[in-house]
Amino acid sequence: MNATIIFVLLFGLMLTGMPISISLGLTVLTFLFFMTDVPTIAVALKLFTGIEKFEIMAIPFFILAGNFLTHGGVAKRMIRFATSMIGHWHGGLGLGGIVACALFAAVSGSSPATVVAIGSIILPAMLKQGFPRPFGAGIIATSGSLGILIPPSIVMVMYAVSTDSSIGALFIAGIVPGLMLAVLLIGTAWLYAKKRHYPRMPRASWVERWQAFRESVWGLLLIIVVIGGIYSGLFTPTEAAAMSAVYAFIISTFVYKDLTIKQLPRVLKDSANLSAMLLYIITNAVLFSFLLTSEQIPQAMADWIIGMGFSPWQFLVVVNVILLAAGMIMEPSSIMLIMAPIIFPVAVKLGIDPVHLGILMTVNMEVGMITPPVGLNLYVASGITKMGLTALSKAVLPWLLVMLAFLMLVTYVPGISLWLPKTLGMM
Amino acid sequence: MKVLDYLEEWLIATFMAAATVIIFVAVVHRYASGLAIPGLQDWLIGINMSWAQELCIYLFVWMAKFGAAYGVRTGIHVGVDVLINRLNEKVRGRFILFGLLAGALFTSIIGSMGANFVWHLSQTEQVSPDLELPVWIVYMAIPLGSFLMCFRFLQVAWSFLRTGQLPQHDHGHVEGVEEKPEDMLIGEAVEEGEAIEHDPGHKHGGEPGEGRK
């Protein structure tokens, strides 16, 4: 009963279009005030302590690092390196774009940032080479979503924070699925391009490849700083994020010289703006999950679902459907923060591995980013290509279908996510 | 008013930079003090950096509270607007106004509760674990940030009533990409491609354009 009231209230408030953070907070306040005698002063305390965790602070650091990196230089060199490797295949520049997205995803934790950084350079170049607009837009919008699956990933940090899982294990677990998805996207684009005889680039010599690699090596080293640092235990994930922010600042200012010191305050301010928005959602989501726990709602749902005799695979079907539906109208961070505390206890009772669940939810969020009406990547791509949302939604269709198939695979083959962290002894 | 805007932006940018530098220094310090350099090592070990994590957290919490207020001004706080965007202009305006006022209501309640809470804390001798700052100073972020945010909501609501305009944050925009003359970036990539294309003898041995099938 209480659960119904809470969710009706939450969805009612959300549909009025007010900020998600405010609707979460107001739901909690209203419920506590009218239905319980939990002292509301506890809420004020939670507002501070809710984000008083060092793990959460990885998010602002990753955002800052990402904003330094999108200043052009790193992305441009990664594209050159990627196209020198596979540009001579069918649909060369497009395939290069996917590889560049995967590389950039390995240094940045956000999908829209990946789309902007790679897309704004490669899309105009593809059009000049004679690729049709929908092909380019479809490729970049979908492969940009690799940003949150290939570590580091802000969405995974959100999952880890709201379920107390290990950020390190999640990051490592994202590597294999991330690479698999990249290969699948490349395969789809290749088949498509081969059938329609899209342009390809001449094969680059090994000398050129080596040069392109040397130029981009400063950006590529960041992968080692983050993933290597976390895996070897040199840094905690938050420290790794801070290190990557400093490193990204140094290479973009002093090595590649794309960023001037004069631009620094702006970058800091924009990163602070975005981080504060996410942290504000987190605080209110912590309040919300505090309310759920104090009303024992996840517990009750777990008991109910187990009582209904749901098997794990049936449960996962339901989870996927709910998350995909939510992904159509909400952005990933909010979905993760609201849904993870609810789904997690049930999944654990059904014997689903927390890390597997995290990867599965992340892949769901990726799909959500390219499904209309609300898909962040679609917005970004439409900004770059000046295509309408409807046209773009059609353009991403081939890759969207591949991603849905991949989601099924990740859902029902836990080994894809769990093999690497298990082999490395991280879980 | 301009002063407040400026202060807000200046504060969040500074907190962001400070937190990054502090964690960077703390990590460098941790590894540098492991190096066996006579003199330097003793000096480094003598410096206590254990407060870095706590300070970083406080800086970010303060940044989050003030940044959230700044975010209202820039319109970065996202909501589910698919439904109300389908309504006609007048009804939609009412919903937007309702949302903004709800934001003001929520933040003012939180602000008052926070102020009350800080007041009680200031009567105690509680200090934070590592920095040993009085906790009420640390927790001042809640009332200050929330009231500022409330003020921003009212400000935005007022200007929406008068002009019908909302601050719009473009999530697709990333600083720096548009600032460069785009043609230059694209140009380079394409020229690179064309140089290889139109020049059969261009460095590589294989027949141009006919790579692997």
Interface residues (C-beta under 8 A of the other chain):
Chain A: L13 M14 L15 T16 G17 M18 P19 I20 S21 I22 S23 G25 L26 L29 T40 I41 V43 A44 L45 L47 F48 I51 E52 K53 F54 M57 P60 F61 L64 N67 T70 H71 G72 K76 I79 R80 T83 G87 H88 W89 L93 P112 A113 V115 V116 A117 S120 I121 I122 P124 A125 K128 Q129 R200 M201 P202 R203 A204 S205 V207 E208 L234 F235 T238 E239 A242 M243 A245 V246 D258 L259 Q263 P265 R266 V267 L268 K269 D270 S271 A272 N273 L274 S275 A276 M277 L279 Y280 T283 I329 M330 E331 S334 P373 V374 L376 Y379 V380 S382 G383 I384
Chain B: E9 I12 A13 T14 F15 M16 A17 A19 T20 V21 I23 F24 A26 V27 Y31 Q53 C56 I57 F60 V61 M63 A64 K65 F66 G67 A68 Y70 G71 T74 I76 H77 V78 G79 V80 D81 V82 L83 I84 N85 F95 I96 F98 G99 L100 A102 G103 L105 F106 I109 I110 M113 G114 N116 F117 Y139 A141 I142 D170 H171 G172 H173 V174 E175 G176 V177 E179 K180 E182 L185 I186 E188 A189 V190 E192 G193 I196 E197 H202 K203 H204 G205 G206 P208 G209 G211 R212
